[in-house]
Each structure stands twice: as C-alpha cells, then as structure tokens.
Amino acid sequence: MTLIDAIKGNRFAVFGRAGMDMFADPIGVKSEDATTFRADLGGSSANICAGLVKLGSEASLVTSVSDDAVGRFCINRLQDYGVGTRYVRSVGGEARTSLAVYESCIEDFQNVIYRNGAADFQVTDADMDAVDYSAFTAFITAGTVFAAEPSRSATFRAFDNAKAAGLPVIFDIDYRPYSWPSAEVAAEVLSRAGDASDLIVGNDEEFGFMAGGIEKGLDKARELAASGKLVIYKMGHEGAITLSAGEEIRTGIYPVTAVKPNGAGDSFMAGLLASIATGHILRDAVLRGSACASIVVSQPGCANAMPTTTELEAFLSSHSGPTF
C-alpha cells in the first residue's frame, strides 16, 4: 500500500502528548492582566487528533496522562471531540499532564508551558505493544515524544511495530527546545526519526536545525525527499514547498488577522491528511491544510478552533488567496 493509499484509509493512530490549555479571555487581554481564563484540550498530538476528527477522519491518541483531575479533563475532552482514548493510560506518582497558559494577543505573545515531570514521557514499550496496529491505516507522531525516556525508545519501538503492520509513519518535527536535554541530542534523535518516516512535515527552522543551520534546511528537505519520502517544508508567511517524486510544489497562504501564533502546525497537519483522505490532490491538500492553519490562528484556543469540514469550505469560499 502506498503512502497516499494508506492516508486515504483515514484511520490514524496518533502518538504524543495531550495537555490542558488555559487561555486568557477576552481576545487581547494579556495573561498577567486576565481575570478569566478558558480551558480546553491542548498538546500537539491531541490537537491533531481533534482536528482530524472534526474534518471527518478517525483518530486515536496513544499517550499517558496524570491520574488526577487534569489528566481526566484531557481524557474527557478527547472523548467530547470524538477522539479514541483506548490507548490513553493514566499514570500515578509525580508525573503531571502538561499545562499551557497563553493569550489571544500577537504582540509580545506569551505561552507559558509547565512540563516538569511530564506524564506523556512515561509511555513504555508495553504501551506501544498493546496498540492494535491493524485497526489503523497510518501512524502519526510529533517530535516532542522523542525528547525524553522512556517515551523516546518506546516511540521508536512503535515505529517498528507500525512498519511491521504495513503502516506508513507520518512525522511532524515539532521541535520544542525546552523539552530537550541539549540541541545536539535533539538534532541526532529527530534526524533518526526523519530517516525512519515516510511523510515529514516541518518548518524551515526545524529542517535547518536538523541540518546544522537554517540556511541548510531546504537542502535537508531535498535530501530526505530524494530518498523517497514525501516532505513538506513550511516557510511561514511565504507558504510551503512540497517535495514529492522529484517535483517541488510551491503553495501560498490564506491571509487572516491572527490573534495568536500557536496551533497552526497542528491544524495544518490535520487539514492536510484529512484532505488527502477525501481525495484531494496533493497541492490542494496542502492548501487546505494552510487554510486550516489560518482559521486556527484567527481564533482563541487550539483544539476548539480546529475547523469542521463545513467551516473549512466556508472559509475557502469567502477568503482571498492563496498568496505567496
């Protein structure tokens, strides 16, 4: 089965973190001045799951959360969005589910993330072996899972399990420096994950980081694509370059008035995959992913801001673009 055919199967196992987001209300209020915060599901992989399900795909999250009120909040919200939680394990002890506190304010945007003793790093080989890979058609992971043990080794084990089951691996580089012991470790581990993946999505800084300098990022993306991988090289307001089968496809973005920067990458991934799954050609799927990213940054929150198919179609019919 080819990568595209597997994505068209539209059943995704997503590995990575869930967390609680708390964002200041209303729009424009700085966190330190806020008297009211809204709470919802957060965490890159959980956001991707919510985005996929809202666009009509099936998605299950594989992770650990703390055995407390915050962990149960995340499980409840995942279920509210329709995400499968069979493989979300609650862990005791001092492990804690991540908390992000941010605002809907572009100027001097602040995102304060609490990840000491992160529960999602506690996934094990046994957790990965317990997944019924035959129930899915593709495997997705965000790079954060590789930042610490035992999650790092367990996720590489899941790569092996997925490959043995015939599932392609989809990798969102998602480099977060604060999670890693050093840049050197991160570069080595993320490069290893990229080499083992079939579809790689990242921005110019992330590919540049893996290559040893941002000026080398596109060459790194081209190198990976030359080995037979599908690579999407994102460049912020300059759009994206999709590298596939010796071809480079350049696409633009849909301009919006952003109220925050976070959540765009998660929504892009969900929109890209859900659009491929429903039969859109690759170029159009990338553009639809870009539209999803624009929708999310124009609204407060992340998981809650992920568009439904109806909302995405309405956005595409009413917004100009794409522009480079």
Buried (B, 14 or more C-beta within 10 A) or exposed (E): EEBBEBBBBBBBBBBBBBBBBBBBBEEEBEBEEBEEBBBBBBBBBBBBBBBBBBBEBBBBBBBBBBBBEBBBBBBEBBEEBBBBBEBBBBBEEEBBBBBBBBBBBEEEBEBEBBBEEBBBBBBBBEBBEEBEBEEBBBBBBBBBBBBBEBBBBBBBBBBEBBBEBEBBBBBBBBBBEEBBEEEEBBBEBBBBBBEBBBBBBBBBBBBBBBBEEBEBBBEBBBBBBEEEBBBBBBBEEEBBBBBBEEEBBBBBBBEBEBBBBBBBBBBBBBBBBBBBBBEBEBBBBBBBBBBBBBBBBBBBBBBBBBBEBEBBEEBBEEBEBBEE
